[in-house]
Amino acid sequence: MNNNEISNPKTEVPKGLALNEKDYLNELLSCLKDMEKNYVIAMTEASNECLYNKLQSIFQALASLQREVYELMFRNGWYSLEKAEPNKINQKYQKLSQELKDLND
């Protein structure tokens, strides 16, 4: 593990053609992310308040499930993050702040 990576020790899974826990969770995470995107689109196009609220409720449940799957994968070392350097965070913040200012002008 390099100094810029944030991860947990990997839980070993069987290798080969057969699917394993990591494969299933990876596919589930991908599907949940796609479903969330589609629900956001549906919510923006809902013309009925009742329908919008129902879609939003389902979206929230999907988002919670997606987070649980991500956290499970992270705990098992199957998902890692890259540390962001403070100057990169500051640069991004400055850029987004300027874009927001430009939108409000």
C-alpha positions, -999 to +999 in steps of 0.1 A: +000+000+000+014+034-009+012+065+013-016+081-008-040+051-005-066+047+022-077+010+025-082-019+048-065-053+045-080-073+016-102-103+024-090-130+001-116-146-022-114-176-044-098-170-078-110-185-110-141-184-133-166-188-105-180-156-091-171-148-055-184-123-028-163-095-042-176-100-077-212-100-065-208-069-044-189-051-071-218-058-095-244-049-069-226-016-062-225-008-099-262-016-104-272+006-074-252+035-087-269+032-121-303+029-104-296+061-083-288+080-115-320+069-131-341+078-101-326+113-101-336+117-137-371+104-130-375+128-101-365+158-122-392+148-147-420+139-123-448+164-128-469+150-099-459+159-063-471+125-050-451+106-077-420+128-070-422+120-032-425+083-039-395+084-063-375+104-037-383+079-010-371+050-032-340+070-041-332+075-005-335+038+002-312+030-028-287+056-016-286+040+018-282+005+004-255+017-020-236+032+010-239+000+030-225-020+001-196+005-004-188+003+033-188-035+033-165-035+003-142-010+020-141-029+053-130-060+033-103-041+015-120-044-019-124-007-023-096+019-016-095+056-017-067+080-026-056+107-001-061+142-014-033+166-008-044+198+011-033+220-018-054+200-043-085+203-020-079+240-018-075+244-056-107+225-062-125+246-035-113+278-051-123+267-086-158+256-074-162+289-054-154+309-085-179+289-106-206+295-080-197+332-079-199+333-117-233+317-116-247+342-091-234+373-110 
